[in-house]
Amino acid sequence: KRDKHKKEFLELGLIEYVSYSDFETMTPEELRRTLGNISSDKMKKAVIIHKAVKKKIAAMKSKEKKKVKLEEATTFYDEKKARVETLRAEKKSLEEQLKRLQVKFEKLEEIRLSRQ
């Protein structure tokens, strides 16, 4: 679509007044001032193209923001998932340690009772 807008921009001869990169970043007021003495028909077409270009740029920025949010959410999820796995491993280790200590305690309890 960008190429379509650029083609229309060139066909209107707007390149004589402003570069395409400036055209993309201008406000509507700046566009009207820059194209001041152009015919009203060309001005109308230029404004239409300009609006379409601005809309396309806004859509691209919105898409980029969504992409960044998705990446952040994915990173957050991956970090939490890794944390859960770490905690599960720690839990398993502590449960095994508890079993060993229980066995030791039972043996010591047996020895204590046998001495009485």
Backbone hydrogen bonds, N-H to C=O, Kabsch-Sander energy under -0.5 kcal/mol:
donor,donor_aa,acceptor,acceptor_aa,energy
5,H,1,K,-2.4
6,K,2,R,-2.5
7,K,3,D,-2.6
8,E,4,K,-2.3
9,F,5,H,-2.5
10,L,6,K,-2.5
11,E,7,K,-2.8
12,L,8,E,-2.0
13,G,10,L,-1.2
14,L,9,F,-1.8
16,E,13,G,-1.3
17,Y,14,L,-2.2
18,V,14,L,-2.3
23,F,19,S,-2.6
24,E,20,Y,-2.3
25,T,21,S,-1.0
26,M,22,D,-1.5
31,L,27,T,-2.3
32,R,28,P,-2.4
33,R,29,E,-2.4
34,T,30,E,-2.8
35,L,31,L,-2.5
36,G,33,R,-1.1
38,I,35,L,-2.7
43,M,39,S,-2.6
44,K,40,S,-2.5
45,K,41,D,-2.1
46,A,42,K,-2.9
47,V,43,M,-2.6
48,I,44,K,-2.2
49,I,45,K,-2.6
50,H,46,A,-2.8
51,K,47,V,-2.5
52,A,48,I,-2.1
53,V,49,I,-2.7
54,K,50,H,-2.7
55,K,51,K,-2.6
56,K,52,A,-2.3
57,I,53,V,-2.5
58,A,54,K,-2.6
59,A,55,K,-2.3
60,M,56,K,-2.2
61,K,57,I,-2.5
62,S,58,A,-2.5
63,K,59,A,-2.5
64,E,60,M,-2.3
65,K,61,K,-2.5
66,K,62,S,-2.3
67,K,63,K,-2.1
68,V,64,E,-2.5
69,K,65,K,-2.6
70,L,66,K,-2.5
71,E,67,K,-2.4
72,E,68,V,-2.6
73,A,69,K,-2.7
74,T,70,L,-2.6
75,T,71,E,-2.5
76,F,72,E,-2.6
77,Y,73,A,-2.7
78,D,74,T,-2.7
79,E,75,T,-2.5
80,K,76,F,-2.4
81,K,77,Y,-2.7
82,A,78,D,-2.3
83,R,79,E,-2.2
84,V,80,K,-2.5
85,E,81,K,-2.2
86,T,82,A,-2.3
87,L,83,R,-2.7
88,R,84,V,-2.4
89,A,85,E,-2.1
90,E,86,T,-2.4
91,K,87,L,-2.6
92,K,88,R,-2.5
93,S,89,A,-2.3
94,L,90,E,-2.6
95,E,91,K,-2.5
96,E,92,K,-2.2
97,Q,93,S,-2.2
98,L,94,L,-2.5
99,K,95,E,-2.1
100,R,96,E,-2.2
101,L,97,Q,-2.3
102,Q,98,L,-2.5
103,V,99,K,-2.3
104,K,100,R,-2.3
105,F,101,L,-2.7
106,E,102,Q,-2.6
107,K,103,V,-2.2
108,L,104,K,-2.7
109,E,105,F,-2.5
110,E,106,E,-2.3
111,I,107,K,-2.4
112,R,108,L,-2.5
113,L,109,E,-2.5
114,S,110,E,-2.3
115,R,111,I,-1.4
116,Q,112,R,-0.6
116,Q,113,L,-0.6
